[in-house]
Amino acid sequence: MKRELMNYESIVKITKAIGMSRDPVEVTLLIVESVKTALEAKGCALFLFNRKTDELEVAASYGLSDEYVNKGPLSAMRSIADSLKDGPVAIEDVMDDPRIQYPEEAKKEGISSILSVPIVVRQKPIGALRVYSGDPWEGSLEQVNLVQAVAQIAGMALEMSRLYKGLKNSIEILKAKRDPKTLKSRSWTPYEGVPKRAGTVRPISHEIP
């Protein structure tokens, strides 16, 4: 019960903090730090899927060395690819699983197990949230559910950040167009737009016999 309460409090904390931020960089850093701390894991990383290169690119990490994070390109087709399609995947032993692309680097980093959960937006995977453990995987269903919940929150938060950034850019463009310094005088007159061939407009009183 204590573990479930801690997981619930972690989700509430993460959700509140994300709700106060509109910067995707801050959001991703907050997510990986919160998950790593809540699960007392060795590290956590958030990857985004680059559809042009079919690679998973690190958006944020916490608890992992720069050497491991920058170990090389991570293929979405080779590195725990099942987690992008079928949901959470737990790798119990990084040295004895063909789904690990860099087993030697993981061993050198002190990683024994990895939990990978997809980040999905509008039913399409956009990345993965991965938790790294220094000990063989002994995670509970509650912990997997926690990471899944945070991954879902991450997807929504990143989408909201993207939309907010797009809206903010649109507002800035509109403001620039309305800036008096960039606008020419647009004082409208009652006769503006009337063709010249329409002739001179005389007072209405002249038309009354």
N, C-alpha and C positions, 0 to 999 in steps of 0.2 A: 504494500500500500504506500509505503514511504517513497519507493522508486517511482510509482505512478504519479504521486503528488509532485515529485521533483520534475518529472517530464512535463506535466501540465504547467507548472510554474515557468519552466523554461520556454514553452511555446508562447505563453502569455507575455513574457518578458521580450521575446524576440519580436512578436507581433506589434507590441506597443512601440518598441524602438524603431522598427521599420516604418511604422505609420508616421513617425516624426521626421523621416528622412526622404528626400526626393532625389538624392544623388546615388546612382547605381553602384558607384565605387564604394561608398559608405555602406550600402545595403549588403553587398557581397562580403565585405570584411566583417561586418556585424554577424552575418549568418555563420561563417566558418568559425569565428571565435566562440560564438555561443554554443554551437554543436560540440566543438572540441571540449569546451569546459563542462557542458552538461553531461557528456558521456565519459568524461575523464579519459579521453582518447589521447593517443600520441599526437595526432594531427588531423586536420580536415582541409579539404580543398573543394572549390567550386569551379567546374569546367563549363565552358560554353562551346556549343557545336558550330564549327565553321563548315558550312555546306559547300563552299568552293573547294576546300582542300580535304574534306572528310576527316578533319582532325579535331581533337578536343583541346581547346586552349584554356590555360589557367587564368581565371578571372580574379581569384583571390585564394590565399592559403594561410593557414595558421598552424604553427607547431612543426612545420617542415623546413628543412634547410634549403637555401637557394640552390645548392648543387643538385638536390633531388628534384626540386620543382623545375629546374632548367635542364633536366637530363636528356631531353630530346623530344622530337615531335611525337605526339600521342595519337595514334590512329584510332578513329572511332570504330573501325572494322576489326581491330585486333585487341584493343584494350578493354576487356570486360564488355564486349559489344552487346551481350545479351541484356545488360541492364538498361540499355536505351530502348529496347523493344518489349521486354517481358516484365520489367519491374525490378525490384531490389535483388541484388546478387551479392552473396557473401563468399569471399574467398578465404578459406580457412588457413591455407598455407601458400604463401606467395612463391615459394621455391618448388612447389609441386602442383602447379596449375597452369596449363597452356594458355589460359586467358590473360595472363599477366605478360605485358610487353617488355618490361624491364625488371626481371626478377632479381638479378644481381645488384642492381641499384637499390631496389627495395630492401634487400638483405643488409646492404651497407648502411642504409638509413636506419636500420633497426626496426623495420616493419615486418610483422608476421602475418597479419590478416588485414583485409580490406572489405569494407561494405560500400557498395556502389548503388545509388538510388537515382533514377532519372528525374530531371526537371522538365515538366511538361507544361506547355502553354497552348491552349486551344487544340488539345488532343495531339499536339506534335512535340516530340522531344527537342528541347533546345540546349540541353546540357546534362550534367550529372553532378550530384553532391556525393563526395566520397569521404569516408571516415577511415582513418588508419590506426591500427592497434599494434602495440609492441608485443603483445602476448597473443597466443592462439585465440581465434574468435570464440567468445563465449557469450555473445550478445543475446539478449532476450527479445521476445516478440515486441515488448513494450518499447525497447530501444529502436528496433527497426521501424516501428510505427512513428516514433518521435522524428527520426530522420526523414521518413516519408512526408510527414506533416510539414516539416521545415522546408523540404524540397518544394512542396506545393506552394507554400507561402513565398518561397524565393521566386518561383515562376511568376506569381501574381505581382510581387513587388517589382521585379525587373520589367514586367510589361507596363505597370503603372508608371515607373520611372521613365520608360521610353515614351509613353504617351504624354507624360507631363513635360518632358524635354521638348517633344514636338510641338506641344501647345505653347510652351514658353517661347520657342523660336518663332512661332507664328505671331504671337503677341508682339515680340520685339520688331518683327518685320512691319506689322501694322503701325506700331508706334513710329517707326522710322519714316513711313510713308506720310504720316500725319504731322511730322515735325515741321513747324513753321519755317525753319531754316532751309528745308529741302523742297518746300512747296512754292509755286508761283501764286501770285494773287488770283483768287477765284471768286471775285465779287460778282455775283450774278445780278443782271439787270432785267427788268420786265420784258425787254425786247430781245434778249440774248437767244440766239438760235433761229430767229425769224429770217427767212431768205431775203436778200437785198431786193429781189425783183418784186417783193410784196409791196414796194413803194413806201411813201411816207405815211405814217399813221397820224390821222388828224383827230382832234378832240371829238368825242361823240356828239357834243352840242352842235357842231357844224353839220351833222347829218340830219338834224331834225328841221323840217321845213317850218 
